Amino acid sequence: MVSMKRSVLFLGIMLIVATSAFAGSASTTNVNNITASVSPKCTIGAFAIAFGSYDPFAAAPLDQSGTVTINCTKATSGVVSFDLGANASGAVRRMQDTGATGNFLNYEVYTDAGHTTVWNAVNTVTLGPSVSKNTALTATAFGRVAAGQDAAVLNYQDTLIATVTF
């Protein structure tokens, strides 16, 4: 009887194995393409140049700088430009007194510490390429308020629009 039970058990196991092998013996494959693309992108952070106190009697201009920061997708470069500001007169950048009484203080922003190349829509600064989206790319903006201006005792400000093209 034990021998019969073993035979039945053995045949049952063999039947399961044979059925499994037969059922899984046919197959087919398909190649599926999975794709994605990454577009170039840059973001630009806010920056400021705080000149501090201007002395109209000083013989030297008032110089100050600020840092422009962009972040771009990996291997992307960004070209940074500035407009002329909210208070420009022709090609001259001007800060207006904060009370908007019609008083102005001329200034300029340069790409270099020697104050020779005005940073604007034509004279731009290229940063990059980026090594990582988390790696900031920076440039220094060199500001200058010209000496000898006949300025009223007021607070002055201007707003520049910075653009990064990529």
WODA-V949399 format. One record per residue. N is the residue number from 0. RES is the residue in one letter. SS is DSSP state (2 for helix, 1 for strand, 0 for the rest). OMEGA is omega as a letter, one per 30 degrees, with the letter a starting at -180 (999 if undefined). BURIAL is # if it has 16 or more other ideal C-beta (glycine too) atoms within 10 Angstrom, else .. Layout:
# WODA-V949399
N,RES,SS,OMEGA,BURIAL  N,RES,SS,OMEGA,BURIAL
This chain:
# WODA-V949399
0,M,0,l,.  1,V,2,a,.  2,S,2,l,.  3,M,2,l,.  4,K,2,l,.  5,R,2,l,.  6,S,2,l,.  7,V,2,l,.  8,L,2,l,.  9,F,2,l,.  10,L,2,l,.  11,G,2,l,.  12,I,2,l,.  13,M,2,l,.  14,L,2,l,.  15,I,2,l,.  16,V,2,a,.  17,A,2,l,.  18,T,2,l,.  19,S,2,a,.  20,A,2,a,.  21,F,2,a,.  22,A,2,a,.  23,G,0,a,.  24,S,0,l,.  25,A,0,l,.  26,S,0,l,.  27,T,0,l,.  28,T,0,l,.  29,N,0,l,.  30,V,0,a,.  31,N,0,l,.  32,N,0,l,.  33,I,0,a,.  34,T,0,l,.  35,A,0,l,.  36,S,0,l,.  37,V,0,l,.  38,S,0,l,.  39,P,0,l,.  40,K,0,l,.  41,C,1,l,#  42,T,1,a,.  43,I,1,l,#  44,G,0,l,.  45,A,0,l,.  46,F,0,a,#  47,A,0,l,.  48,I,0,l,#  49,A,0,a,.  50,F,0,a,#  51,G,0,a,.  52,S,0,l,.  53,Y,0,l,#  54,D,0,a,.  55,P,0,a,.  56,F,0,a,.  57,A,0,l,.  58,A,0,a,.  59,A,0,l,.  60,P,0,l,#  61,L,1,a,#  62,D,1,l,.  63,Q,1,a,.  64,S,1,l,.  65,G,1,a,#  66,T,1,l,.  67,V,1,a,#  68,T,1,l,#  69,I,1,l,#  70,N,1,a,#  71,C,1,l,#  72,T,0,a,#  73,K,0,l,.  74,A,0,l,.  75,T,0,l,#  76,S,0,l,#  77,G,1,l,#  78,V,1,a,.  79,V,1,l,#  80,S,1,l,#  81,F,1,l,#  82,D,0,a,.  83,L,0,l,#  84,G,0,a,#  85,A,0,a,.  86,N,0,a,#  87,A,0,l,.  88,S,1,a,.  89,G,0,a,.  90,A,0,a,.  91,V,1,l,.  92,R,1,a,#  93,R,1,l,#  94,M,1,l,#  95,Q,1,l,#  96,D,1,a,#  97,T,0,l,.  98,G,0,l,.  99,A,0,l,.  100,T,0,l,.  101,G,0,l,.  102,N,0,a,#  103,F,1,l,#  104,L,1,a,#  105,N,1,l,#  106,Y,1,l,#  107,E,1,l,#  108,V,1,a,#  109,Y,1,l,#  110,T,0,a,#  111,D,0,a,.  112,A,0,l,.  113,G,0,l,.  114,H,0,a,.  115,T,0,a,.  116,T,0,l,.  117,V,1,l,#  118,W,0,a,#  119,N,0,a,#  120,A,0,a,.  121,V,0,l,.  122,N,0,a,.  123,T,0,l,#  124,V,1,l,#  125,T,1,l,.  126,L,1,l,#  127,G,0,g,#  128,P,0,a,.  129,S,0,l,#  130,V,0,a,.  131,S,0,l,.  132,K,0,a,.  133,N,0,l,.  134,T,0,a,.  135,A,0,l,.  136,L,1,a,#  137,T,1,l,.  138,A,1,l,#  139,T,1,l,.  140,A,1,a,#  141,F,1,a,#  142,G,1,l,#  143,R,1,l,#  144,V,1,a,#  145,A,0,l,.  146,A,0,l,.  147,G,0,l,.  148,Q,0,l,.  149,D,0,a,.  150,A,0,l,#  151,A,0,l,.  152,V,0,a,.  153,L,0,l,.  154,N,0,a,.  155,Y,1,l,#  156,Q,1,l,.  157,D,0,l,#  158,T,0,l,.  159,L,0,l,#  160,I,0,l,.  161,A,1,a,#  162,T,1,l,.  163,V,1,l,#  164,T,1,a,.  165,F,0,999,#
